[in-house]
């Protein structure tokens, strides 16, 4: 871009270091820090570096790869903790798997950078807008390919900002597009001739976002649901000890007995490390002892079928309703290419790591209402959550975040759950083993929450909602279409103007 008042930072190592630091900076935009401005600033640095290497795709790919290395290396560092401490993998194995994961994930921004430097006129406004659209397509690919990893999407960072208004309108990808447009505006604002355009773009995104905030897409529907979330805080090693079933039952039964009347008492994912048929009688008795009329126990369990399949499930007592998890975690709940990777299965001491995939739509009857159910990591997949809508009046998510330990992941996971609430216009009951367990309102606000790594019960009310948000009704379509328009038109118009010699 002509007139950028910056020194030449396109050197392989100088620019590479800056790209790496920008990737690390971007992590600060997500929980637990939640410094939103870090997201557009980090993207602006990355975009600005790509402007400097226009026409040099190899150098651009290097910068993009280093940006991804910093971003995923810090943002998903909890994977190492999960494998080493809770998967009991040898240090070398945990290190190799984590490093390999980060290196592969960094290929996504590397590919985008190379394509942008090769095909987009990044020194022009149209090229930068196309790059912003390309970021959305990058996140789409990351959310779907190889079972997907929709974690640390830039739309998640918009919570508690005016840009959160795009979550119910265009989903996490639409909100992420707004972040990318602000970043493009910042790069434009750094150029003398494009300063006004850049400032206008940033201001326009913020003003329009703020104007959309008052819009309500769903309405309260029926009486509030009283809920108690029970957090046992049982260590993974203790949970899977020979007496783990008995111990877990005692912990959750005692905590539940201390709770007051509720319509729903929710225990977390695999609260009892047993097959449902092994503990059905005991859980029926726990449900019968619950205070309150027609109170219902909702718990995570393993549900075994006659055909031998075992599911990670949510079951209800009384009532017998069941939900089977659809999105299993690779290497945690199943081993991809099991025949070829059997050796890895032997190294990772993860119990119940050969589970069957559920085919449910997520709808389950709780407290006489239709709810949308999900288990743990599924909350990161918007497509699974919206499958239960518009019938579901509220959402319930059970999780066992003990796998993450004392890392960034529990806060990031809670942030994702809050995004799902805003996206769908539905409150969420989120029960976890070690925290954060929370009642989340339809606007993403925490009604009540638990501390981390402490036994706790969380009490409160949620109000079911009816109606459907545009994001829940149309999914990623509008955001992806907008991104494609920016990429195609931006590249075409930009190249034509560049050939004619017009200034930016």
N, C-alpha and C positions, 0 to 999 in steps of 0.2 A: 504494500500500500504506500503510495507516495506521501512523503511528508511525515512519516512516523518519527517523533522526536526521541528515538531510542538508539543506543549503540547496536551494532550488528551482533546479535546473540545467536546466529545460526551455526556457529562452530559446533563440531560434533560433540565435544565434551562440555563446552560451556552451555550450549543449548540443551544438551542431554541432562546435565545437572539441574537446570532450571525446570525442564519437563518433569523430572523425577520429583522435585520439591513441590511442583504444582499438583501432582497426583497425591502426594501426602497431604497437602493443604486441603484438597477437596474432601478428604475424610472428615475434616472438622465440621463440615456442613451437616453431618448426620449425627444422630444420637450416639453417645450421651452429651457431646458438646453442643450440637445443634446451632452452630454459628452459620446461619444461612448464607451470609455474604461470601463465605469461603467458596461456595459452589460456583457462582458466576465469575469470581476473581480467578479461581484456578482454571476454569475453562477458558477464560480470556487469555491467560498466559499460554496455554496450550495452543489455542487458535492463533495467537499472535506469532508463536514460533513457526506454525505452519505457513503463515503469510511470508515469513522470511525465507522459507525454502520452497516457494512456489516453483513447480517444474522439476523438483528433485525428490521423487517419490521415495527413494531409498533413505535419504536423510529424514524425510518426514515420517516414514515408518519407524525409524529409530527413536525419534522424539515421542511418537505415539506409544511405542512399546514401553519406553521408560516412564511415561505418564501412567500407563496401566500398571507398571511394576510398583510404583509408589502407591497408587490408589488401592489396588487389591492386596499388595504386600502388607500394608498397614490395616486397611479396612476389614480384611478377612483373616487376620492373624489368628483369630480364635480357632481356626481349623486345626492348627498345630496342637493347641491345648486339648481339643476334643479327641484327637487321635492318640496323643501321648498319655494323657492322664486318664481319660475315660475309655478310650479304645484299647488301652494298654499295649499299644504298638511299640516296638523298640524305637529308640531315639532316632536311629538312622532311617527307619521306615517312615516314621512320622514326619521327619524333615524332608525326605525325598518326595513324599506325596504332597505335602504343603507347597514346597517349591515348585513342583511340576504343575500344580493347580494354578498358582499365581502366574507362572510363565505362560501357560495356555490362555488364561483369561486376559493377559496383557496383549495377546494377539488381536483382540477385538479393536481396541483403539489404534493399534499399529496398522491394521488393514484400512480402517477409515482414514487415517492420516495419509497413507500411501495413495489411496484412490482420490482423495481430495487434492493432493499436490499434483496428481497426474491429470485430472480431468476438470477441476474447478478453477476459475480465475479468482484465487483467494485475495488478490490485491484489490478487488472490487467489492462493493456492497453485496451484489448479487451472489458472489461466490461465498461470502461469509454467511449469508442467509441459507444458502444451500448446505453449508457445513453444519449449521445448527439443525437443519432437517436430517442430515446424515447421522447426527448423534442419536436422534430418535430411532432411526432404522437400526442403528447399532444396538441400542437397548432392546429393541424388539427381537433382534436375532439372539441376543444373549438370554432373553427370557424363554426362548423356544428350543434352540438347538441343543441336542444331546441331553434332553430332559429339562434344560433351562436352568438358569441361575439368576432369577429376578431380584437380586439383593443389591442394595446400594444403588438403586436407580435415582437419578437426580430429582425426579418428581417427589420422592419421599422427603427431600430436604425442605420442601415448601410448606410443611406443616407450621402453623402458628405465624404465617406470613400472609400478605394479601394474595400471593400466588396460589394459595391453597384453594381459592375459588375455582381453579381449573380442575381440581380433582374430581368433583361430582359432574363436571361438564364434559371433560375430555380424558379423565383418568390420569394415572401416574405418568403415562407417556406424554399426554397433552401438557401437564404441569411441567414435565421435564423440558419440553420444547420451549416453554416460556423462559426457563432458566438459561437455556442455550441461546435464545434470542437476546437476552440481556448481556450475555457474554460477548456475542457478536457486536452488540451496540457499544460495549466498552472498548473493543478493538477499534471500531470505527471512530469512536471519540478520541482515540489516541492520535489520529491523523489530522493534520491541519485542515485539509480540504473537506474531510468527512465528519468533522467534529459535531456540527449541528445535526447531521443525520443520526449519528450515534447517540447523542444525548436525547434526541427526539424518540428514537427507538426504545431506549431504556425507560424514559418517562412514560411513553405510550403503553408499554407492557404493564408497568406498575399501576398507572391510573385505571386502565381497563380492568385489571385484576381486582383492584379495590372496589370498583363500581359493581362488580359481579358478586362481591361477598354477601350482600344482604339476601340474595336469591335463596329460596327454600324449595327444594325439589321433592321432599317427602313430607308427610303429615303424621302427627300422633294418631295411633290407632288402638283403641281399647284401653283397658286398665293397665296400670304399671305391673311389672313382674318383679316380685321380691326375690333376691338371689343372695346366696352365700357361697363364696368361693373358698375352698379349703386348700391350703398350701402346706404340705407335710414337711418339706425341706429334708428329704431323706437322701443321704449320700448314695451315689450310684453303687459303690462297692457294698454298702450295707443293704441296699435294695435287693441286690442279686446274691446275697449270702444264702446259705442253706435254709435259714429261718426267715428269709426276706418277706415271704408272703404273710406269715403270721405277724411279723413286726410292722409291716406296712398297714395291715388291717387295724392293728391296735392304734397306730398313730392317727390314721384318718378317722377311725371311729371315735376316738377320744376328742379330737379337735371338733368333729361334727357335733358331738354331744354338748359342747360348750356354746354352740351357735344358737341364735334365737330362731323363731319361726321364719320360714321362707317357703316360697313356691318351688324354688329349685335350689338344690345343694349340688355344687359342681366340684368334682375331684379332677385332678389333672390327667394328662396322658399316661397310660399304663401305671396309674396310681398303685394298683396291686399287680405285681409282676407274675400274673397267672393267667391261665385260660379261663374264660368265663364259666365254663361248666364246673371248674374246680371250686369256685367261690360263689356261685349263684345263690345258694341257700343262705350264706352269711350276709350277702349284700341285700337280699330280700328282707332279712331281719333288720339290718341297719335302716333300710328305707321305711319299714313299719314303725320304727322308733323315732322317726323324724318328727319334730314338733311342727304344728301347723296342719291345717286341713288340706288334704290332697297333695302333700309335699312329695317331691320327686327327687330321687338321687340320680345324678348323671355322672358317669365315670369312664375314664379310659381303661380299657382292658384288651387282652388278646382274645380274639374270637375264632375258635377252631371250627372248621367244617368237616362233614363226614368224608369229603373227598381228600382230606389231608391238608388243605390250604389253611394257613393261619393269617388272620388279618389284624392289623393295628386298628382298634375300633373304639367307638363311643357307644355305650349301652346305657339303658335307663331302667330304673327299678322304682316302683312297679311300671308296667307298661310294655316292656320288652322291645322298645324301639331300638334300632341299631343303625350305625353309620360306619362304613369301612373306608379307611384312608385310601385316596386315589393317587396322590403324588408321593411316591416313596423316595427316600433319600438314598442315592447311590452310595454303596459301601457302608451304609449304616443300617438300612432295612432290606437291601438286596445287593447282590454283587453282579454288576454288569459283566457279560461275557464270562459267566461263572466257570465254564470248563477251562477257559484259557487263564483265568485269574484265581484258580482254586488256591494257589500258594498264598495269595494275598489274604484270602479269607482265613487261612490258618494263622496268619500273623496278627490280624486284628481281632482281639478278643471282645467282640461286640455280641451280646446276647440277642437272640431272636433277629438275626440278620438275613433271614431267608423268607420274607413275608410276601403274601400275595396282594396284588393290586385290587382295590375295590372299584366297582362300577357305579357307585351311587351318584345321585345328582346333588347330594348335600342336604336335602330336606329331611327334617326329623321333627317329630311332634314332642314339644316340651311345654309343660304347664298349660296344656290345651291349645297351644299356638304352634304354628309352623315356624321352625327356626332353621337357619343355615349353619350346618356343622362343618368344622374343619379341624385338622389335627396338626399341631406344631408348624412345620415348615410350609404346609399348604397355605398358610395365611399370606405368603409371599406371591401366590399365584392368583391374580385378580380374576382370571377366567374361571377358576374353580369356585371362587366365592360368589361371583355373580350368577352362577348356574342355578342357585337356589331362589333367585329373585324373579318376579316380584312377590312370590307367595310368602317368603320368609319375612316375618316382622322384626326379627332380631337375629344376631349371629352369636354362635358359641364356638370358642376355640380352646382346645385343651393342649397343653404343651409340657414337655419335660426339658426345660432349658438348663438342667443340671449338666448336660453334655457340654455346654459352653464354658462352664466354670466362671471365674471372676475375670471376664473379658469384655470386649465391646459388644458382643453378640446379644446379651439379654436386652440391653437398651435399644439396639438396632431392631430387634424382633418386636419389641413393644411399639416402636415407631411405625413399623410396617402394619401392625394391627390397627393403629390409629388411622393410618392412611386408608385401610379398607373400610373403616367406619365412615369416613368423610366421602369416599368414593361411592359407597352404596347408600348413604343416608340411613344407616342402620346402627343401633347401639350394639355393643359386643360384650359378652361375658368371656373373660379370658382367665382360665385357671391354669397355673403352672406349679411344678413341684418345688422350685427354688425361687420363683419370682422372675419378673414382676407379674403378680396376679392383679387384675384390674377390671373394674366396671368402666366401660368407655361409652360416652354418649355419642349420638349420631353425628355430632359436629367434631368428633375426635377428642373431646375434652375428657380427662380422667375424672370420673365421679368419685371413685375410691380406688386406692392402690395399696399394695403390700410392700414391705421392705424386701431387699434381696437376702437370701440365705438365712431366713428365719422362719420358724413355723408361724403360720398366721391364718386368720380367717378374715375375709373381706365381705362386708355386708352392704347392701344398698338396693336401690330400685332402678330399673331401666324402663323406658316407655317404648313399646313396639311401635313401628312406623309402617305406613302403607305408601304406595306409589313407587316410582322408580326414577333414578337419576339418569340423565343422558349417558353417563359413562357406563352404568350398569346395563342399560338397554342396548347400546351400540358397541360396547367394548373398545378395543384399540382402533377400530376403523377410522373414525374422524381424525385422530391424531396422526395415524400412519398416512392417511390421504394428504393431510396438510404437509407432512414432512416430504412426501413424494413430490408434491407440487413445488415446494421450495427447491428441492434438489434438481428436478427436471427443468423447470422454468428458470431458476436462478442460474444454472449452468448454461442453458441455451442463450438467455439474454446477456449474461455476462460475457460469454465468448464472442457474441456478435458485437457488443459494444467495444470489447477489447480490440478486436480486429479493426474497428473504425477509428480507434485512437482517441475516443472520448475520455475525459478525465473522470475520476471517481466522484 
